[in-house]
């Protein structure tokens, strides 16, 4: 062998060594805007982790949009605390992975222990012992989530059934805050002092909160699901006023409809459902702060819809808060232009778009005849077929036939803006399941 060949061999060996070391030292981190980033992670070997089976499709089984910084956590935060989030699956799979967000944090968030397990029962912090798994991040047992970004775990083998509570627990020895949160979750989650992430017992989890902290997604590797349906909306999608812990938001009920129809042999899609509703959300305007609390639909569409795995359909239910909140939008064309912008972004990815009509709000403190006229104009254009690929008419389903400006009394939660459990079920019943199949047209 010549000296030149020896040199090439030595160079190749050095390159291979560098690549190997880089793989061991770095973990993949995704920015909350969907941009791929990398960050240094704990290089310690994983404990109790396993690679997933190679067959199946990654779909979203549960999700919640990061919506704000949790009040009161700017300085105290949740240091030396185990956070046990309770989430409910839409579809099952053979493996799982999670996404953690530090969108509203001002400093990196260290997570030194993270686990996933099936809940031992409904509304419980206790885990089914045989299902407890430790989560890793690019092979490391710990991860540092940069401020303003999110990180996805490695897949782990765990049999996740549909329509089941799952416990995702994270421990942070030092949390500089503020805590990234999705409040008003209609689900009780828990926290405990000290590292109890791997604890099967729920005895230490004495703190209860109706919010999801850090956790924004649970994906599963499914052999049956065709893809993900994203529900993008406001409090009406988030499930405001539905029964806590009962999973009676309209996306929950739609998931149950799809599963029953598929099990009965009907030709309907098997979709995981990602609920990306945020209370008070608007199409055009976000809240205060940087990043903005309650980011607008236009700002978060890339992350909350396009950034989810294998999205086939998005259902958009936004616009009421643009009309109701201060300052109100009194030009229906502004709302419709915003909706059409979202549709164009979805179509660019081949995603079908189902749009919801805006529901009535007579009797709510924000009602005026001017705002009602805007709602009617927006709904007329939505029903015309010139905005979305298909329409689900929530307004027609829930309005009072004797005064269509307001809710039917048996669907009203009492605030004249949000449905009760019966109303949410009625919303889910309005979907023609055949509208959820197919793909986006080349041109609307």
Beta strands, then each sheet from edge to edge (+ up, - down):
strand 1: 26-31
strand 2: 36-40
strand 3: 57-63
strand 4: 68-69
strand 5: 81-88
strand 6: 93-101
strand 7: 109-111
strand 8: 113-118
strand 9: 133-134
strand 10: 143-145
strand 11: 149-152
strand 12: 156-160
strand 13: 165-172
strand 14: 180-183
strand 15: 189-193
strand 16: 207-209
strand 17: 211-213
strand 18: 215-222
strand 19: 227-233
strand 20: 271-277
strand 21: 311-317
strand 22: 352-356
strand 23: 390-392
strand 24: 399-400
strand 25: 403-407
sheet 1: 2+ 1- 11+ 6- 12+
sheet 2: 2+ 1- 11+ 6- 18+ 3-
sheet 3: 4+ 14- 17+
sheet 4: 9+ 8- 13+ 5- 15+ 16-
sheet 5: 7+ 10-
sheet 6: 20+ 19+ 21+ 22+ 23+
sheet 7: 24+ 25-
end
